[in-house]
Amino acid sequence: MSIKVRSFGGVEGVTGSAHLLTIDNINILIDCGMFQGLEEDENYQPFGFIPASVDYLILTHSHIDHIGRIPLLVKQGFKGKIITTKPTYHLSRIMLLDAANVMAEEYKVQYKKALRRGKPEEAKKPLYDEDDVFLAMEFFKILLEYEEPYYITDNIRITFKDAAHILGSAFVEIKIKDKIIVFSGDLGTKEKLLLNSITYQDKADVVFIESTYGNRKHKSLQESIEEFKNAIIESFKDGGNIVIPTFALERAQEILYLLKMMYEKGELPPCKVFLDSPLAIAATKIFLTFKKYLKKELQNKEDLFNFPYLHFTQSVEESRKINDIESGAIILAGSGMCNGGRVKHHLKHNLWRKESSVIFVGYQAKGTLGRQIVDGAKYVKIYGEEIAVNAKIYTINGFSSHADQPTLLEWLSNIKGLEAVNIIHGEKEVMEAFKEKIKEELKLNPHIVLKKETVYII
């Protein structure tokens, strides 16, 4: 028997996750994500493998850097079966439709600019459209619960386990005869606002582990909640608005839940809270559909997110009207890294104002507008216009849906029989730091996986 893995994304960076596991003549792709930030041009390059040769696609969760190229995979010949959890199926649908719409809008803008330059061919066409998404959703054939085993063959068993990253997220255990390989996907934390704590793997021979925050320790959840509350209260003292760049999935729901708790405790100043994201609104409805995946104490709550100050803004017109408000607004809008979406308009109207604030509550990848602001840029370009960064900037990292270094180490240390650790999904300096920490603390010799490198299991 031959078992090998080649990684075509989610290595030498944090986006574009795609790992091809070959067991004799069976090809299993784990995730098929979109490249983002500095890596986004990679989306227009060949996959590096033949899509028609992939028999199964396993999805660990529905973030776009793990699912974003699925319609492209189908366009280029994939005819296999997609295996994932039930919430991931429903969330993937809205995430991919949103990605298709974002690409279509971006193309319109870029095409007009290219046309004015006399070079319309320079505008990159969208990777796929809505019809491609609807076709891709037909390949989601096998939807599993956590801990529910599924046999691809008599000798290959797949089991999803709760990764506590986002709703429906999983790490996947693949048992091949007596060999166990684990792909971590994105691992979450022990302290969660809405979800259960991370599940621990007890046994494996080989692990492919993410390392997004492999070089740092998060603040505790309680510290971050207090930091968030203080940022809200302090910001309103200055009289402006608060912009919170928000990932539509998980982070938006966590922030809504926090603001609701503040309201119920009388801690939230009178204001208007706008969830200015059709995608986040749709995701919130899916959260309410799959309450059994949330903490037990939340499963029977009638309304987890709604409170009198909250306004859902679906239309572009409603979104524009928010910018008429000069003070007392909390605006939750995507994208979470500020590299697209409605948040850019809100930043354009508020970033230059000393009385306004921007609260970052999520990871900002290199090359994104969010990263520029977090790194202290004095000026940033938004829609071709130079905008001064005068607003007060808060960065609260404790809400991260990614495990920090201590949690990653604890998760690894729990695994018995571990022969090989392969580090993926991290920035170069972070992976190096994580590698050294694993060597020091766990006395293992991990390997940092390179793009298109073949890792031989047997």
LUMMI-615984 format. One record per atom (N, C-alpha, C): z, x, y; residue in three letters. Coordinates in steps of 0.05 Angstrom, whole numbers, plus 5000, padded with zeros to 4 digits. Each point is the difference from the previous one (the first is absolute). Layout:
ZXYALA...
! end
This chain:
500050174976MET500049835024MET500050175025MET498449925020SER499950155025SER501049815022SER501950115017ILE501149845023ILE499850195024ILE498749905021LYS499950165024LYS499949825025LYS500750125023VAL500149855025VAL498550165021VAL498349865015ARG498750125024ARG500749825024ARG500850125021SER500849855024SER497850035022SER499149775010PHE497849995019PHE501049915027PHE502549965004GLY501249925025GLY503049974996GLY501549995022GLY502950004997GLY501050274992GLY498350215004VAL500850284996VAL499050155024VAL501450225007GLU499450155024GLU500049815025GLU501649794999GLY500249805021GLY501549764990GLY500349805017VAL501649774992VAL498449744998VAL497450015002THR498449764997THR497850024979THR498649784995GLY497850014981GLY500750034971GLY502449904993SER501050044973SER498049924978SER499450184982ALA498249944977ALA500350224979ALA501149924977HIS500650204979HIS498749894974HIS498250164989LEU498549914976LEU501250134975LEU501249824983LEU501250084975LEU497949954978LEU499350214985THR498149984979THR501450054973THR499949804983ILE501250024973ILE497749984980ILE499250234989ASP497550014984ASP497749885016ASP499049774992ASN497749895014ASN500749765018ASN502649965004ILE500949775017ILE500850115028ILE498949895021ASN500550085027ASN501849795014ASN502350095009ILE501949825015ILE500450125027ILE499249855021LEU500450095028LEU502649885010LEU501850175010ILE502549905012ILE499650005030ILE499849775012ASP499649955029ASP497250085008ASP499149875022CYS497450065011CYS500249955030CYS501350185014GLY500849965028GLY498050105020GLY500349905024MET498450085023MET501350245013MET498350195009PHE500950235015PHE500549905029PHE502150105013GLN500749925027GLN500650255017GLN500149965026GLY500750215018GLY497950235000GLY501050244998LEU498250235000LEU498150014976LEU500749854979GLU498450004975GLU497949784999GLU499849835021GLU498449754996GLU497050044995GLU498950235008ASP497250054994ASP499550034970ASP502150064985GLU499750024971GLU499149744986GLU500549785014ASN499349744988ASN497049974996ASN498450165015TYR497149984998TYR498950214980TYR501750164988GLN499250194980GLN500049874972GLN498550104981PRO500149904973PRO502850014988PRO500549824982PHE502749994987PHE500750264986PHE498050134989GLY500550244984GLY500049944971GLY499849744993PHE499649914972PHE498149775001PHE499149914977ILE498149784998ILE501649734998ILE499949835020PRO501549754999PRO499649844975PRO497550004990ALA499349844976ALA501450104975ALA500950265001SER501350124977SER503049924998SER501149875021VAL502949945000VAL500449744985VAL501750014980ASP500549774983ASP502249825011ASP502150125012TYR502249865011TYR500850125027TYR500849835018LEU501250095025LEU502849895002LEU501950175001ILE502849925003ILE500950035029ILE501149795012LEU500950015028LEU503050005001LEU501150205014THR502950025002THR501149825022THR498449955021HIS500949825021HIS497749955020HIS500449835019SER497849905016SER499750125028SER501150235005HIS499450145025HIS497150104999HIS498750005024ILE497250055001ILE499250284991ILE501950195002ASP499450274991ASP500250024970ASP500649784986HIS500049994971HIS498049804988HIS499049825017ILE498149794990ILE497449995017ILE499950145022GLY497949945020GLY497250054993GLY499450154978ARG497250054992ARG499249844975ARG501649814992ILE499449844976ILE497349865003ILE499549865022PRO497349875003PRO497750194999PRO500450245010LEU498050214999LEU499650094971LEU502150034985LEU499950074972LEU498349804985LEU500549745006VAL498449794986VAL497150015009VAL499550045026LYS497250025010LYS498550224986LYS501550214992GLN498650234988GLN500150004969GLN500849774989GLY499549974971GLY502449954982GLY502549995011PHE502349954984PHE499849724987PHE500550004974LYS499949744985LYS502449974982LYS502050165005GLY502449994983GLY502049795008GLY502550034991LYS502149805006LYS502150135018LYS500949855020ILE502150095018ILE502749894990ILE501950174998ILE502749934990ILE502050055022ILE501649805006THR502150035021THR502149794997THR501949995019THR502049795000THR499049755014THR501349784997LYS499049755012LYS500150015031LYS502350095012PRO499950025029PRO497950195011PRO499550224986THR498050195009THR497249875000THR499449834981TYR497549864999TYR499649835026TYR502049845006HIS499849835024HIS500050155026HIS501650215001LEU500150175025LEU497450165003LEU498950094977SER497550155002SER497749845012SER500049754993ARG497949825011ARG500050005030ARG502349955012ILE500249985029ILE499650285013ILE501050204987MET499750275011MET497150095001MET498649954978LEU497250084999LEU498249835018LEU500649755003LEU498449835019LEU500550105028LEU502450075006ASP500750115027ASP498550265004ASP500050184980ALA498650255003ALA497049965005ALA498849804986ALA497249945004ALA499549915029ALA501849835010ASN499649905027ASN500450225021ASN501950184995VAL500550225019VAL497550185001VAL498950064976MET497650174999MET497749875014MET499749744997ALA497749865012ALA500350015031ALA502449955010GLU500450015029GLU499650285011GLU501050204985GLU499750285009GLU497050085000GLU498549904981TYR497150064999TYR498649885024TYR500749755008LYS498749885023LYS500450175025LYS502550095004VAL500650175023VAL498550264999VAL500150144977GLN498650254997GLN497049985002GLN498949784990TYR497149965001TYR499149975029TYR501449855016LYS499349975028LYS500150275015LYS502050154994LYS500250275013LYS497750184991LYS499449994974ALA497850174989ALA497349915011ALA499749735004LEU497549895011LEU499650105028LEU502250015015ARG499850095028ARG499250305001ARG500850154980ARG499350284998ARG497250044990ARG498849784991GLY497350024988GLY500050104972GLY502449984987LYS500250104972LYS501549794983LYS498849764996PRO501549794985PRO500650084972PRO498550194988GLU500550094973GLU502650154997GLU501250095022GLU502550154998GLU502549824995GLU499649745005ALA502349814995ALA500349974969ALA502350074990LYS500549974971LYS500449714992LYS498449914981LYS500249734991LYS502649964984LYS501149755000PRO502549954985PRO499650074970PRO502150094988LEU499950064971LEU499449754983LEU500949775010TYR499649754986TYR500649775019TYR499249754991ASP500649775016ASP501649804985ASP500549765011GLU501749804987GLU498949914973GLU497449984998ASP498849914975ASP500650214978ASP500050255007ASP500650224981ASP503049974991ASP501749925018VAL502849974993VAL500349774980VAL498749775006PHE500349774982PHE498950074972PHE497950164999LEU499050094974LEU502050184986LEU501150195015ALA502050194988ALA502449854989ALA500949785013MET502449864991MET499549884972MET497549964992GLU499549884974GLU500650204977GLU500350255007PHE500650214979PHE503050034996PHE501749865015PHE502950004995PHE500549834976PHE500050124977LYS500149844974LYS502849984988LYS501650215005ILE502550024985ILE502350025020ILE501649795003LEU502249995019LEU502749994985LEU501650205004LEU502450044985LEU502649985016LEU502149944986GLU502750015012GLU501150284996GLU502250075014TYR501350254995TYR501150004971TYR499850234987GLU501050044972GLU498549854979GLU497849885007GLU498349864981GLU497950194988GLU500250074975PRO498250204989PRO497249874996PRO498050175004TYR497249914995TYR498650224985TYR498749934978TYR498750204983TYR497050005006TYR499050235010ILE497150035004ILE498750044972ILE501250164984THR499350034972THR502650014984THR499850034974ASP502550014984ASP501750245008ASP498750215010ASN501450255006ASN500550055030ASN499149815017ILE500450045029ILE501449755012ILE502550055009ARG501649785011ARG500650055030ARG499749805016ILE500650015028ILE502449835007ILE501850115016THR502349845009THR500550065030THR500149785016PHE500750035028PHE503049985004PHE501150175018LYS502949995006LYS500349995030LYS502149875009ASP500449955028ASP500450265016ASP498150055018ALA500150255016ALA501549955026ALA500749755007ALA501549935024ALA498750115026ALA497450015000HIS498650115024HIS499249775018HIS498449814989ILE499349755014ILE500049784979ILE499649755009LEU500049784981LEU498050044978LEU500949994975GLY498250034977GLY499350284992GLY501150205015SER499250284995SER501250094974SER498650194987ALA500950104974ALA499350294996ALA501750144984PHE498950254988PHE499249924972PHE498250154988VAL498849924975VAL500650214978VAL501149894978GLU500550174977GLU497749954980GLU498650224993ILE497849984980ILE500850154975ILE500449854979LYS500850124974LYS497550034983LYS499450254992ILE497650064984ILE501150134974ILE500049844979LYS501450084975LYS502950075007LYS500750264996ASP502850065006ASP500350155027ASP497950005016LYS500050145026LYS500349805023LYS501950055018ILE500449825023ILE499250145026ILE498149875014ILE499250105027ILE500849795020ILE501150095022VAL500849825022VAL498650075026VAL498849805012PHE498950035027PHE501949845019PHE501150145019SER502049885017SER499049795019SER497350015006GLY499249845023GLY501650095024GLY500849825017ASP501950075022ASP502749894992ASP502050185000LEU502749924992LEU501549925025LEU501849804996GLY501649895022GLY502850125001GLY501849865013THR502650105004THR502149854985THR502550105000LYS502249864987LYS501149775017LYS499850045026GLU501049805019GLU497649855011GLU499949744995LYS497749845010LYS501149755014LYS498649915020LEU500849755014LEU499249764984LEU497650004988LEU499049764986LEU499750044970LEU499350234992LEU499350054972LEU502450124984LEU499849994974ASN502050134983ASN499750305002ASN502150144991SER500050295000SER498050114980SER499150255005ILE498150144982ILE501050004971ILE498149964982THR500650034971THR499750294992THR501750094981TYR499850284991TYR498650014973TYR498350204997GLN498750054975GLN501850184982GLN500349924975ASP502050154984ASP498750224983ASP497349984995LYS498850194982LYS497150045007LYS499050245000ALA497150065004ALA499450294993ALA497650054993ASP499150274995ASP498750125025ASP498449845014VAL498650095023VAL500249805023VAL500550105024VAL500349825023VAL498150095022VAL498749825013PHE498550045025PHE501649865022PHE501250155018ILE501949895019ILE499150045029ILE500349785015GLU499350015029GLU502150175014GLU499250105024SER501950185015SER499949955030SER499449755008THR499649955029THR502350105016THR502449954992TYR502450095014TYR501550214983TYR498650174986GLY501250194982GLY501550235013GLY500050005027ASN501350225014ASN502249905019ASN500849754997ARG502049905019ARG501849794988ARG502249955014LYS501949804992LYS500049785021LYS499849754991HIS500149785019HIS502849955008HIS500349885024LYS502649895008LYS500549764981LYS502649924998SER500649774983SER498949755013SER499649804983LEU498949755010LEU501849885021LEU502650014996GLN501849895020GLN499850145027GLN499850274999GLU499650155025GLU497549925014GLU497949964984SER497449925012SER500149725012SER501449824986ILE500349735011ILE501450015027ILE502150165002GLU501550025025GLU498250135022GLU498550214992GLU498250145018GLU497949805011GLU499049834982PHE498049815008PHE501249795019PHE502349904994LYS501349805018LYS500550125027LYS501050255001ASN500550135026ASN497450045015ASN497950074986ALA497450045014ALA499049745012ALA500349784987ILE499349745010ILE501649935025ILE502650034998ILE501949925022ILE499550185024ILE499850274995GLU499650195022GLU497349955014GLU498049944984SER497349965011SER500049765020SER501349794992PHE500049765017PHE501550045026PHE501850205001LYS501550065025LYS498050105021LYS497850134991ASP498150115019ASP498049795010ASP500049774987GLY498549775011GLY497149984990GLY499050184984GLY497249994991GLY499749864974GLY497850064986ASN499549894973ASN500550224979ASN500249914976ILE500350184977ILE497749964981ILE498650224995VAL497850004981VAL500950144974VAL499749864978ILE500850124974ILE497550014983ILE498750244998PRO497750024982PRO500949954971PRO498849804987THR501249904976THR497949994977THR500750124978PHE498449964976PHE500349714991PHE497849864996ALA500049714995ALA501549934974ALA500150204983LEU501249954973LEU502650154998LEU502249854996GLU502750104996GLU501450065026GLU498950185017ARG501550065024ARG500249775019ARG497849855003ALA500149765018ALA502149804990ALA500249964974GLN501949814990GLN502950105003GLN500450264996GLU502650125004GLU500949975029GLU498250065019ILE500849985028ILE500549715008ILE498449824990LEU500549715006LEU502849924989LEU500650094976TYR502649944988TYR502350115017TYR499650255009LEU502150135017LEU500349855027LEU497849925012LEU500249865025LEU501349724996LEU499349884978LYS501349744994LYS503050034996LYS500950224986MET502850054997MET501450055027MET498650155018MET501150055027MET500349745015MET498049834997TYR500149745014TYR502449834990TYR500349994973GLU502149844989GLU502850115007GLU500250265005LYS502650125008LYS500450005030LYS498149905015GLY500250005029GLY499550275012GLY498650184986GLU499650275010GLU497350045013GLU498249814997LEU497350025010LEU499849875028LEU499450165021PRO499749885026PRO497949785000PRO500249805017PRO497949795002PRO497350145005PRO498049934984CYS497450145001CYS498049834985CYS497550105000LYS498049884984LYS499150224980LYS500049934974VAL499250194980VAL497349914989VAL498050175002PHE497349944991PHE499350164975PHE499449864978LEU498850134977LEU497049975005LEU498850205012ASP497249995009ASP498250134980ASP499849884976SER498550114978SER499449794980SER497649904999PRO499349804979PRO500650114971PRO499650264997LEU500550124973LEU503049994994LEU501750075019ALA502949994996ALA501049724995ALA498749815014ILE500849724996ILE499349914971ILE497650084991ALA499249934973ALA501850144979ALA500750255006ALA501850154981ALA502749874999ALA501049905023THR502649885001THR500149754982THR497849855000LYS499849764983LYS500150084970LYS498750234993ILE500150094973ILE502850094992ILE501550125018PHE502850074995PHE501549754992PHE499649795014LEU501549754995LEU499149874974LEU497550064991THR499049904974THR501350154977THR500550265004PHE501150174978PHE502950095006PHE501749805005LYS502850065007LYS501550124976LYS499049964976LYS501450104977LYS499850314998LYS498350125016TYR499850295002TYR501850115021TYR501449835014LEU501950105021LEU502850024989LEU501850105016LYS502850024992LYS501049724993LYS501949994980LYS500949744990LYS501249835022LYS501550135019GLU501449845020GLU498049885021GLU497550094999LEU498049895018LEU498249794987LEU500149984974GLN498049844986GLN500449705006GLN502449915006ASN500549725004ASN500249925030ASN499650205017LYS500149945029LYS497549845008LYS500549785015GLU497849825007GLU497950135017GLU500850135021ASP498150135018ASP501050285007ASP498650204989LEU500950285004LEU499350115027LEU497949905013PHE499050145023PHE499949845026PHE499949744999ASN499649845024ASN502549975017ASN499750015026PHE502249945019PHE498749915027PHE501549875017PRO498849875024PRO498450185018PRO500650265002TYR498550175019TYR497350094989TYR499549944974LEU497750124986LEU497449845005LEU497850145006HIS497449885003HIS498050154983HIS498549854983PHE497850124985PHE497549975017PHE498650225005THR497549985015THR497650074982THR498549804993GLN497750044982GLN497550085016GLN499449865021SER497450045013SER500050245020SER497650105005VAL499750215019VAL500949915028VAL499449755007GLU500749895026GLU503050005003GLU501549914980GLU502950005001GLU501150285003GLU498750194987SER500850285001SER499650115029SER497849935012ARG499550105028ARG502049895019ARG500849754996LYS502049875019LYS502650155000LYS500750134978ILE502550154999ILE500150215022ILE497750125006ASN499950215020ASN500449905029ASN500249735004ASP500749895026ASP503150025004ASP501550044979ILE502950015001ILE500850285008ILE501650035021GLU500850265011GLU502750094989GLU501649814991SER502750084990SER501049804980SER501850094982GLY501349824982GLY498549934975GLY497950164994ALA498449954975ALA500550224980ALA500349934975ILE500050184978ILE497449954985ILE498350204998ILE497349964989ILE499750174975ILE499849864977LEU499550134974LEU497149984995LEU498650224998ALA497149994995ALA499150244985ALA497849974985GLY498850224985GLY497750125015GLY499050234991SER500950134976SER502650175005SER501350054978GLY502650145001GLY499850285011GLY497650134997MET499750285011MET498450005026MET499549755010CYS498649975026CYS497150095000CYS498850034977ASN497250104999ASN498049774999ASN500949765006GLY498249775001GLY501749755005GLY498649775001GLY501549755002GLY501049935028GLY501549785001ARG500949895025ARG502150175015ARG501450174985VAL502150165013VAL498850185021VAL497650094997LYS498850185019LYS499749865028LYS499449755000HIS499949855025HIS502849985013HIS502049954983HIS502749985011HIS501050275011HIS499350214986LEU500750275010LEU498650065026LEU497549925002LYS498450055025LYS501449865023LYS501249764996HIS501349855021HIS502950085005HIS501250144982ASN502950065002ASN500750295000ASN498450174988LEU500750284996LEU500550155027LEU498549935020TRP500250145026TRP502449905017TRP501349784991ARG502249885016ARG502750124992ARG501450115020LYS502650124994LYS502149804990LYS499749755007GLU501949804992GLU499649904972GLU497750064988SER499449914973SER500850214979SER500149914975SER500750184978SER498249964976SER499750224985VAL498649984974VAL501950104979VAL500449834979ILE501850074978ILE498350054975ILE499950244991PHE498650074975PHE501949974977PHE499249844980VAL501849964977VAL498650074974VAL497850165002GLY498550074976GLY498750275002GLY499150104978TYR498750264998TYR497550015017TYR499750235014GLN497650045017GLN498550254989GLN497749954988ALA498450224988ALA498750175021ALA499550254993LYS498650185018LYS497249885007LYS499350045026GLY497449905009GLY500049725010GLY502349864999THR500149725010THR501149995028THR499449795014LEU501149965027LEU503049995000LEU501249874980GLY502949994997GLY501250284998GLY498850174985ARG501050284996ARG499950155027ARG497949965016GLN499850135026GLN502349925018GLN500649745000ILE502249905017ILE502750104991ILE500449994973VAL502650094989VAL500450305005VAL497850154999ASP500150295004ASP500350085030ASP500249805018GLY500650065027GLY497650035019GLY497749894993ALA497750025018ALA500749865027ALA499150135022LYS500549895027LYS497949795007LYS497650044988TYR497749815005TYR498649964973TYR499149764996VAL498449944976VAL497549845008VAL498050014984LYS497649845005LYS500049754984LYS499749775013ILE499849754987ILE497549855010ILE498249954982TYR497449885007TYR498650165022TYR500150264998GLY498650175018GLY501450055027GLY502349875004GLU501550025025GLU502550174996GLU500450195019GLU502450174998GLU502449845010GLU502049984983ILE502549845006ILE502450195000ILE501549995021ALA502550165002ALA502149894981ALA501550174988VAL502249924982VAL502650015016VAL500649785014ASN502449985016ASN502249834987ASN499249834982ALA501949834986ALA502050164985ALA502349884995LYS502150144984LYS499149984970LYS500150224986ILE499050014973ILE502450044981ILE500249824981TYR502150024979TYR498650044973TYR501250184984THR499050044973THR502349964980THR499849804984ILE502149934981ILE498950034971ILE500850214987ASN498750064974ASN501549884976ASN502349895004GLY501649914977GLY498949754986GLY498149875013PHE498849764988PHE497750074981PHE499550264997SER497750084984SER500149874973SER497649914991SER499949894973SER499550224980SER499850255009HIS499750234982HIS502850134994HIS500450084976ALA502450154992ALA500150265016ALA502450085007ASP500350275013ASP500550214978ASP500450255009GLN500250214980GLN502349964980GLN502549935010PRO502249964980PRO499349784980PRO498849795008THR499349784982THR497950084980THR497950145009LEU497950104982LEU501250194979LEU501850185009LEU501350184981LEU501849864980LEU501449805010GLU501849844982GLU498349854979GLU497749895010TRP498349854982TRP498850194978TRP499250235008LEU498950204981LEU502250104981LEU502450045010SER502150124984SER500949814978SER499549745004ASN500849804980ASN498150004976ASN497750135002ILE498049984979ILE500650224978ILE500449914976LYS500550184978LYS497450094987LYS499950254990GLY497750104985GLY497750085018GLY500450045025LEU497950065019LEU498950284996LEU497450014994GLU498650264995GLU498550105025GLU498849815015ALA498350085023ALA500349805023ALA500350125024VAL500149845024VAL497650075018VAL498549805007ASN497650055017ASN500549865027ASN499850155022ILE500649895026ILE497449915013ILE500049755010ILE497749885013ILE500949865026ILE498149905015HIS500549825022HIS502050115020HIS499350225014GLY501750115020GLY498450195018GLY501050065023GLU498850215017GLU500850274989GLU498350195004LYS500250264986LYS502850135002LYS501050025025GLU502650135004GLU502249854987GLU499749734999VAL502049834987VAL500150054970VAL497650004988MET499950054971MET501150274992MET499550205017GLU501150274994GLU503049995001GLU501149875020ALA503049985002ALA501249854977ALA498649784992PHE501049844977PHE499850164974PHE497950154997LYS499750174976LYS502350194998LYS500750145022GLU502250194999GLU502649874994GLU500449765010LYS502649854996LYS500249924970LYS497849924988ILE500049924972ILE500750254983ILE498850235006LYS500550244986LYS503050085002LYS501049975024GLU502850085005GLU502049824987GLU499649745003GLU502049804991GLU499749914971GLU497549974991LEU499549894974LEU499150214979LEU499650255010LYS499250224983LYS497449944985LYS498249855013LEU497349954990LEU498050155017LEU497650044989ASN497950145015ASN497749815006ASN500249855022PRO498049805006PRO497450115009PRO497949844998HIS497350095007HIS499049825023HIS499050115021ILE498749845022ILE497149964992ILE499249754997VAL497349944990VAL498050035023VAL497850124993LEU497850045019LEU497849794995LEU498449955021LYS497949804997LYS498050084979LYS499349814982LYS498150034978LYS500850204979LYS502450115002GLU501050184980GLU500549844974GLU499550124977THR500649874975THR502750094990THR501849814996VAL502750054989VAL499949914971VAL500250204981TYR499949944972TYR502849934989TYR500249764988ILE502549924988ILE500150094971ILE497949954986ILE499650104973ILE497250124998ILE
! end
